[in-house]
Amino acid sequence: MTITITPFTVDPECNCKTIPQGCSKEEHLRESHKPITYWGIHMDNRFISFTSSKELAEKTKAWMEKWLAGKLDKQ
């Protein structure tokens, strides 16, 4: 089994009722609603989970590999 991590970006939607005075909608979106990067965890190219940081994704990957190695050793 191959476990990989990959980044993906989400562009948050603007549901603001008002935009600050003197600010264009484009400027508001650029400054207040910046894209968010998450880190996906995949096993054999199947999505398993995601985290909010690369560090957490790497820790999760290491844990999964260790857990799977223990499971396979017991078979």
N, CA, C and O of each residue as an XYZ file, in Angstrom:
300
protein
N       0.837     -1.182      0.000
C       0.000      0.000      0.000
C       0.882      1.246      0.000
O       1.896      1.315      0.695
N       0.471      2.209     -0.787
C       1.212      3.455     -0.883
C       0.399      4.578     -0.258
O      -0.760      4.796     -0.611
N       1.024      5.288      0.675
C       0.355      6.414      1.316
C       1.062      7.683      0.847
O       2.285      7.791      0.930
N       0.283      8.635      0.356
C       0.839      9.894     -0.134
C       0.079     11.064      0.483
O      -1.052     10.927      0.947
N       0.742     12.220      0.471
C       0.079     13.459      0.891
C       0.203     14.464     -0.248
O       1.245     14.565     -0.895
N      -0.870     15.201     -0.480
C      -0.864     16.212     -1.540
C      -1.631     17.442     -1.077
O      -2.644     17.327     -0.387
N      -1.145     18.623     -1.458
C      -1.861     19.847     -1.090
C      -3.037     20.096     -2.032
O      -2.987     19.743     -3.210
N      -4.078     20.700     -1.505
C      -5.165     21.198     -2.355
C      -5.658     22.505     -1.760
O      -5.639     22.699     -0.545
N      -6.092     23.386     -2.626
C      -6.467     24.740     -2.214
C      -7.959     24.945     -2.379
O      -8.557     24.513     -3.365
N      -8.549     25.608     -1.400
C      -9.972     25.933     -1.415
C     -10.106     27.450     -1.428
O      -9.503     28.137     -0.603
N     -10.886     27.965     -2.350
C     -11.177     29.398     -2.379
C     -12.465     29.634     -1.605
O     -13.538     29.242     -2.064
N     -12.379     30.268     -0.439
C     -13.592     30.498      0.345
C     -14.547     31.451     -0.375
O     -14.124     32.382     -1.060
N     -15.836     31.193     -0.203
C     -16.842     32.067     -0.793
C     -17.045     33.283      0.090
O     -16.851     33.230      1.305
N     -17.433     34.362     -0.531
C     -17.714     35.582      0.219
C     -19.212     35.656      0.480
O     -20.004     35.837     -0.444
N     -19.588     35.517      1.734
C     -20.990     35.641      2.134
C     -21.194     36.896      2.974
O     -22.160     37.004      3.728
N     -20.274     37.835      2.832
C     -20.350     39.078      3.602
C     -21.574     39.889      3.163
O     -21.842     40.023      1.969
N     -22.288     40.410      4.112
C     -23.468     41.202      3.800
C     -23.086     42.585      3.272
O     -23.787     43.150      2.433
N     -21.976     43.122      3.766
C     -21.495     44.428      3.287
C     -19.993     44.364      3.085
O     -19.291     43.593      3.739
N     -19.525     45.173      2.183
C     -18.092     45.293      1.936
C     -17.653     46.605      2.564
O     -18.340     47.615      2.409
N     -16.517     46.620      3.275
C     -16.072     47.857      3.926
C     -16.032     49.039      2.953
O     -15.617     48.905      1.802
N     -16.463     50.170      3.436
C     -16.507     51.373      2.605
C     -15.113     51.722      2.094
O     -14.132     51.654      2.836
N     -15.037     52.098      0.816
C     -13.768     52.452      0.202
C     -12.970     51.258     -0.276
O     -11.809     51.391     -0.660
N     -13.584     50.106     -0.253
C     -12.903     48.866     -0.650
C     -13.677     48.239     -1.811
O     -14.887     48.036     -1.708
N     -12.994     47.934     -2.908
C     -13.679     47.288     -4.028
C     -13.925     45.824     -3.677
O     -13.269     45.278     -2.791
N     -14.862     45.195     -4.365
C     -15.172     43.792     -4.095
C     -13.947     42.920     -4.355
O     -13.681     41.990     -3.593
N     -13.195     43.208     -5.426
C     -12.003     42.421     -5.742
C     -10.953     42.543     -4.635
O     -10.338     41.556     -4.232
N     -10.763     43.780     -4.153
C      -9.805     44.017     -3.085
C     -10.258     43.305     -1.802
O      -9.446     42.708     -1.095
N     -11.544     43.375     -1.515
C     -12.106     42.702     -0.339
C     -11.854     41.202     -0.409
O     -11.415     40.598      0.570
N     -12.129     40.599     -1.559
C     -11.919     39.158     -1.711
C     -10.439     38.804     -1.571
O     -10.096     37.810     -0.931
N      -9.579     39.600     -2.157
C      -8.136     39.338     -2.133
C      -7.584     39.441     -0.700
O      -6.742     38.636     -0.302
N      -8.051     40.416      0.060
C      -7.510     40.661      1.401
C      -8.202     39.853      2.499
O      -7.551     39.429      3.454
N      -9.496     39.639      2.378
C     -10.264     39.025      3.467
C     -10.556     37.547      3.263
O     -10.838     36.826      4.220
N     -10.489     37.104      2.033
C     -10.872     35.714      1.746
C      -9.781     35.027      0.930
O     -10.000     34.620     -0.211
N      -8.613     34.910      1.535
C      -7.480     34.299      0.853
C      -7.697     32.791      0.737
O      -8.320     32.180      1.605
N      -7.178     32.193     -0.341
C      -7.302     30.732     -0.498
C      -6.678     30.004      0.699
O      -5.715     30.478      1.302
N      -7.243     28.861      1.018
C      -6.784     28.047      2.142
C      -6.207     26.752      1.580
O      -6.833     26.102      0.742
N      -5.017     26.379      2.039
C      -4.399     25.129      1.586
C      -4.568     24.064      2.653
O      -4.238     24.278      3.820
N      -5.085     22.919      2.245
C      -5.200     21.733      3.095
C      -4.289     20.660      2.517
O      -3.848     20.761      1.372
N      -4.013     19.643      3.305
C      -3.148     18.548      2.876
C      -3.930     17.250      2.920
O      -4.346     16.796      3.986
N      -4.128     16.651      1.742
C      -4.878     15.404      1.634
C      -3.984     14.204      1.870
O      -2.812     14.202      1.491
N      -4.542     13.192      2.495
C      -3.839     11.937      2.747
C      -4.547     10.859      1.931
O      -5.759     10.673      2.040
N      -3.773     10.160      1.118
C      -4.324      9.173      0.193
C      -3.644      7.826      0.418
O      -2.448      7.760      0.699
N      -4.423      6.753      0.290
C      -3.878      5.410      0.354
C      -4.227      4.729     -0.964
O      -5.400      4.572     -1.303
N      -3.194      4.325     -1.703
C      -3.388      3.727     -3.028
C      -4.298      4.600     -3.888
O      -5.230      4.110     -4.525
N      -4.013      5.895     -3.895
C      -4.743      6.894     -4.689
C      -6.204      7.069     -4.278
O      -6.982      7.656     -5.030
N      -6.593      6.576     -3.109
C      -7.940      6.801     -2.577
C      -7.840      7.798     -1.435
O      -7.019      7.644     -0.531
N      -8.683      8.825     -1.485
C      -8.687      9.852     -0.453
C      -9.092      9.239      0.882
O     -10.104      8.543      0.978
N      -8.289      9.505      1.907
C      -8.564      8.975      3.253
C      -8.972     10.092      4.207
O      -9.980      9.988      4.906
N      -8.174     11.164      4.227
C      -8.396     12.223      5.196
C      -7.670     13.480      4.739
O      -7.004     13.480      3.704
N      -7.801     14.552      5.519
C      -7.032     15.766      5.249
C      -6.715     16.466      6.559
O      -7.381     16.271      7.576
N      -5.661     17.298      6.498
C      -5.266     18.084      7.666
C      -5.063     19.533      7.240
O      -5.080     19.852      6.051
N      -4.873     20.389      8.212
C      -4.700     21.804      7.919
C      -3.238     22.198      7.747
O      -2.947     23.346      7.413
N      -2.313     21.265      7.970
C      -0.899     21.603      7.791
C      -0.133     20.415      7.227
O      -0.517     19.260      7.411
N       0.947     20.720      6.543
C       1.794     19.667      5.977
C       2.406     18.828      7.101
O       2.521     17.608      6.979
N       2.796     19.485      8.188
C       3.398     18.769      9.314
C       2.435     17.706      9.875
O       2.840     16.571     10.123
N       1.182     18.074     10.070
C       0.195     17.109     10.567
C      -0.028     15.980      9.564
O      -0.192     14.824      9.955
N      -0.034     16.307      8.282
C      -0.214     15.281      7.253
C       0.946     14.292      7.282
O       0.735     13.085      7.166
N       2.168     14.797      7.436
C       3.331     13.916      7.494
C       3.303     13.036      8.737
O       3.670     11.863      8.670
N       2.870     13.586      9.871
C       2.749     12.786     11.100
C       1.681     11.707     10.933
O       1.873     10.568     11.358
N       0.560     12.068     10.316
C      -0.515     11.098     10.084
C      -0.044      9.993      9.143
O      -0.327      8.817      9.368
N       0.668     10.369      8.102
C       1.205      9.393      7.153
C       2.139      8.426      7.866
O       2.027      7.213      7.684
N       3.058      8.944      8.673
C       4.002      8.101      9.413
C       3.258      7.153     10.351
O       3.608      5.977     10.456
N       2.227      7.665     11.035
C       1.441      6.829     11.947
C       0.741      5.720     11.173
O       0.747      4.564     11.598
N       0.133      6.069     10.031
C      -0.575      5.068      9.222
C       0.378      3.989      8.722
O       0.040      2.805      8.746
N       1.566      4.386      8.270
C       2.543      3.407      7.781
C       2.971      2.466      8.905
O       3.087      1.258      8.697
N       3.206      3.019     10.094
C       3.592      2.196     11.242
C       2.452      1.251     11.634
O       2.686      0.076     11.918
N       1.226      1.763     11.648
C       0.067      0.953     12.015
C      -0.143     -0.164     11.002
O      -0.382     -1.312     11.377
N      -0.054      0.170      9.728
C      -0.231     -0.850      8.696
C       0.858     -1.903      8.743
O       0.584     -3.084      8.533
N       2.091     -1.495      9.015
C       3.202     -2.461      9.122
C       2.928     -3.439     10.256
O       3.177     -4.636     10.114
N       2.422     -2.944     11.374
C       2.071     -3.824     12.491
C       0.947     -4.773     12.154
O       0.976     -5.937     12.555
N      -0.053     -4.292     11.416
C      -1.177     -5.138     11.004
C      -0.714     -6.234     10.049
O      -1.139     -7.383     10.162
N       0.158     -5.874      9.107
C       0.625     -6.857      8.128
C       1.533     -7.885      8.764
O       1.543     -9.042      8.346
N       2.316     -7.476      9.793
C       3.198     -8.412     10.483
C       2.406     -9.476     11.228
O       2.879    -10.601     11.388
N       1.208     -9.133     11.686
C       0.388    -10.067     12.472
C      -0.364    -11.059     11.610
O      -0.945    -12.009     12.133
N      -0.368    -10.861     10.291
C      -1.115    -11.784      9.417
C      -0.311    -13.015      9.102
O      -0.784    -13.895      8.382
